[in-house]
Amino acid sequence: MKPRIALQSLALASLSSIALPSIAAQAEPISTETQNTFFAQIAAHCGQAFAGKVVSGDTADSAFSGKSLIMHVRECSDTELKIPFHVGDDHSRTWALTKTQQGLKLKHDHRHQDGSEDAVTMYGGDTMNDGTVLKQSFPIDRESIDNFVKNGLTQSITNVWHMEITPTTFSYQLTRENRDFKVDFDLTQPVVLPPKPWGHE
């Protein structure tokens, strides 16, 4: 009986070794060719920073008036880009763009100067369709709605964020009813790298 048990164990081990790569492959992020191209166009600027300006906004965006606006494609991997958005001396904001099983996810990482998380942080959403190689949109997710409600930001529960890229311009946009905030960054003129974002190495 011992030889038979040994053979059975060997067979099971062989089956396991065959099945594992299949399981691992299924766990890999799945984004469409269109989304991969969009992602790659931003990643091509990894290590560079660019100045921007507000091209659409209202009184709610007064915090951005008269301040330098710098985006920095700072951390890049095959599945995630971390892009700090510096507003003058405020280094609290980082956009995290990630490939997921559903497509692309955008989150906003907000920190205090000591590196601790803001109460309103890691909000954003996921793509609902392929988008285009130039533009992707991220309707708010359930987790972010709950966070906004908890923190008294009910005006933000219908937010949709957008990112757009051309050979010369990167745009970040927030839209909802009665709100359209947009910043354009000039990709043709890299600028001096800003300080590291708060809470990041």
Order of alpha helices (4+ residues) and beta strands (2+ residues): alpha-alpha-beta-beta-beta-beta-beta-beta-beta-beta-alpha-beta-beta-beta
